[in-house]
Amino acid sequence: MSVFPLSRHTLGKWLLVALPLLLSGCAVTPPSNQGNICQIFRQYPDWYQDAKAMKNEWGTPIPVAMAIIKQESSFRESARPPKHYALGFIPWGRVTSAYGYAQAVNGTWSDYLASTGNGGSRDDFGDALMFIGWYTSATQRQLGISKWDAYDQYLAYHEGWGGYRRGSYRNKLGLLRVARRVQQQAQTYTWQLNQCRQELDAKKSWWPF
């Protein structure tokens, strides 16, 4: 016999309140201060562990990968590009198949999975970081762009390796401005991370899994 018996009516009311809260807890809210990498990792210490794992696996600097994610999705796990409208008002699918933290498109994500043998999901932060590490590493190998060069790495990330080789970005002034913004953010993140890295390394994630 329960010590605190609940009527069917009371239990139903409790579930109506609790279930949405439990479900909402599965979604990850974007960091409250996206301009400060120390604050991001203090808010989500597991992300710092993911970022270190990516750096160890691919050699891509953490600030560069984080600046790309900030630009691509603003740290929103289920980010998608805007919808395309035929005739200006008829919904006609998405502009691209990009999805998740890294805004990886279907084909490139499939290439990543096949190339690495990894599983994962584009709306998982650690998986998205590993994708960026793989992509920037391949960019260095194919195009000779340093992993520290956030400006050209972002152009190759946005345009694809073939597009970058063709110079498809050269007349896209808006894209060039965005690439400079990514470069500046990576530089800021680098300075900030140097200030708090020792603190972050001293902490262990509380998540037991």
C-alpha positions as CSV (number, residue, x, y, z in Angstrom):
1,M,0.0,0.0,0.0
2,S,1.4,3.4,-1.0
3,V,2.2,5.8,1.9
4,F,0.9,8.7,-0.2
5,P,-2.0,7.3,-2.2
6,L,-2.9,9.3,-5.3
7,S,-6.4,9.3,-6.8
8,R,-6.6,8.6,-10.6
9,H,-7.7,12.2,-11.0
10,T,-4.7,13.6,-9.1
11,L,-2.3,11.3,-10.8
12,G,-3.6,12.5,-14.2
13,K,-3.2,16.1,-13.3
14,W,0.4,15.5,-12.1
15,L,1.3,13.8,-15.3
16,L,-0.1,16.6,-17.4
17,V,2.2,19.0,-15.5
18,A,5.3,16.8,-15.2
19,L,5.4,15.1,-18.6
20,P,6.0,18.3,-20.7
21,L,8.7,19.3,-18.2
22,L,10.4,16.0,-18.5
23,L,10.3,16.1,-22.3
24,S,11.5,19.7,-22.5
25,G,14.5,18.6,-20.4
26,C,15.7,16.6,-23.3
27,A,16.2,19.7,-25.4
28,V,19.4,21.7,-25.0
29,T,18.9,25.4,-24.6
30,P,21.5,27.5,-26.5
31,P,24.2,29.0,-24.2
32,S,23.2,32.2,-22.5
33,N,26.4,34.0,-23.5
34,Q,27.5,32.7,-26.9
35,G,30.2,35.3,-27.2
36,N,32.3,33.9,-24.4
37,I,33.7,30.4,-24.8
38,C,34.5,30.2,-21.0
39,Q,30.9,30.9,-20.1
40,I,29.7,28.4,-22.7
41,F,31.8,25.6,-21.2
42,R,31.0,26.6,-17.7
43,Q,27.3,26.3,-18.6
44,Y,27.8,23.0,-20.4
45,P,31.0,21.3,-19.1
46,D,30.2,18.2,-21.2
47,W,30.7,20.3,-24.3
48,Y,34.2,21.0,-23.2
49,Q,34.9,17.3,-22.9
50,D,33.4,16.9,-26.4
51,A,35.6,19.7,-27.7
52,K,38.8,18.2,-26.2
53,A,37.9,14.8,-27.7
54,M,37.5,16.5,-31.2
55,K,40.8,18.3,-30.8
56,N,42.6,15.0,-29.9
57,E,41.0,13.1,-32.8
58,W,41.4,15.7,-35.6
59,G,43.7,18.4,-34.4
60,T,41.3,21.2,-35.1
61,P,41.5,24.0,-32.6
62,I,38.6,24.2,-30.3
63,P,38.0,28.0,-30.9
64,V,37.8,27.4,-34.7
65,A,35.3,24.6,-34.4
66,M,33.2,26.6,-31.9
67,A,33.2,29.7,-34.0
68,I,31.9,27.7,-37.0
69,I,29.1,26.2,-34.9
70,K,28.2,29.6,-33.5
71,Q,27.9,31.0,-37.0
72,E,26.1,28.0,-38.5
73,S,23.4,27.4,-35.8
74,S,23.9,29.7,-32.9
75,F,24.3,26.5,-30.9
76,R,20.7,25.3,-31.7
77,E,20.6,21.5,-31.9
78,S,17.8,21.3,-34.4
79,A,18.6,24.3,-36.5
80,R,17.5,24.2,-40.2
81,P,17.8,26.6,-43.1
82,P,14.8,28.7,-44.1
83,K,12.1,27.3,-46.2
84,H,11.9,28.0,-49.9
85,Y,8.7,29.5,-51.2
86,A,7.6,29.0,-54.8
87,L,6.0,32.1,-56.3
88,G,6.9,33.8,-53.1
89,F,4.2,32.2,-50.9
90,I,3.9,28.4,-51.5
91,P,6.1,26.4,-49.1
92,W,8.4,24.3,-51.3
93,G,10.8,22.5,-49.0
94,R,14.0,23.8,-47.4
95,V,16.8,25.7,-49.2
96,T,19.2,22.9,-48.4
97,S,19.2,19.7,-46.3
98,A,21.5,21.3,-43.7
99,Y,20.6,20.3,-40.1
100,G,21.8,20.5,-36.6
101,Y,24.6,22.2,-34.7
102,A,27.0,22.1,-37.6
103,Q,24.4,22.6,-40.4
104,A,25.8,19.5,-42.2
105,V,23.9,18.6,-45.3
106,N,22.7,15.1,-45.9
107,G,25.4,14.1,-48.5
108,T,28.4,15.4,-46.6
109,W,27.1,13.9,-43.3
110,S,26.8,10.5,-45.1
111,D,30.3,10.9,-46.4
112,Y,31.6,11.6,-42.9
113,L,29.8,8.5,-41.5
114,A,31.1,6.3,-44.3
115,S,34.7,7.7,-44.0
116,T,35.0,7.4,-40.2
117,G,32.7,4.5,-39.4
118,N,31.2,6.7,-36.7
119,G,27.6,6.8,-35.8
120,G,25.9,9.7,-34.3
121,S,23.4,12.4,-35.0
122,R,23.6,16.0,-36.3
123,D,21.6,17.2,-33.3
124,D,24.2,15.8,-30.8
125,F,26.8,18.4,-29.9
126,G,29.7,16.0,-29.6
127,D,28.9,14.3,-32.9
128,A,28.6,17.7,-34.7
129,L,32.0,18.8,-33.3
130,M,33.5,15.5,-34.6
131,F,32.0,16.3,-38.0
132,I,33.6,19.7,-38.1
133,G,37.0,18.2,-37.0
134,W,36.8,15.7,-39.8
135,Y,35.8,18.3,-42.4
136,T,38.4,20.8,-41.4
137,S,41.1,18.1,-41.4
138,A,40.1,17.0,-44.9
139,T,40.1,20.7,-46.0
140,Q,43.7,21.0,-44.8
141,R,44.6,17.8,-46.6
142,Q,42.9,18.6,-49.9
143,L,43.3,22.4,-50.1
144,G,46.3,23.1,-47.9
145,I,44.4,25.4,-45.6
146,S,45.7,25.5,-42.0
147,K,43.2,24.3,-39.3
148,W,44.0,27.5,-37.5
149,D,42.9,29.6,-40.5
150,A,39.3,30.2,-39.5
151,Y,38.7,32.5,-42.4
152,D,39.5,30.2,-45.3
153,Q,38.4,27.1,-43.4
154,Y,34.9,28.7,-43.1
155,L,34.8,29.6,-46.8
156,A,35.7,26.0,-47.7
157,Y,33.1,24.8,-45.2
158,H,30.4,26.9,-46.7
159,E,31.2,26.5,-50.4
160,G,32.5,22.9,-50.3
161,W,36.0,21.8,-51.4
162,G,35.1,22.0,-55.1
163,G,33.5,25.5,-54.8
164,Y,36.5,26.8,-52.9
165,R,38.9,25.5,-55.6
166,R,36.8,27.3,-58.2
167,G,36.8,30.5,-56.1
168,S,33.0,30.5,-55.9
169,Y,33.2,32.7,-52.8
170,R,35.2,35.6,-54.4
171,N,32.2,37.7,-55.5
172,K,30.0,36.8,-52.5
173,L,30.6,39.9,-50.4
174,G,28.1,38.9,-47.8
175,L,29.9,35.5,-47.3
176,L,33.3,37.2,-47.1
177,R,32.0,39.4,-44.3
178,V,30.6,36.3,-42.5
179,A,34.0,34.6,-42.9
180,R,35.7,37.6,-41.3
181,R,33.2,37.4,-38.5
182,V,34.0,33.7,-37.9
183,Q,37.7,34.6,-37.9
184,Q,37.3,37.3,-35.4
185,Q,35.1,35.1,-33.2
186,A,37.7,32.3,-33.3
187,Q,40.4,34.8,-32.3
188,T,38.2,36.0,-29.4
189,Y,37.5,32.4,-28.3
190,T,41.2,31.6,-28.4
191,W,42.1,34.5,-26.1
192,Q,39.2,33.6,-23.7
193,L,40.0,29.9,-23.6
194,N,43.6,30.7,-22.7
195,Q,42.2,32.5,-19.6
196,C,40.0,29.7,-18.4
197,R,41.5,26.4,-19.7
198,Q,43.2,25.6,-16.4
199,E,39.9,26.1,-14.6
200,L,38.0,23.9,-17.1
201,D,40.6,21.2,-17.0
202,A,40.4,21.0,-13.2
203,K,36.7,20.3,-13.4
204,K,35.1,16.9,-14.1
205,S,31.7,16.6,-15.8
206,W,29.0,15.5,-13.3
207,W,27.1,13.5,-16.0
208,P,27.6,9.9,-15.1
209,F,27.2,8.3,-18.6
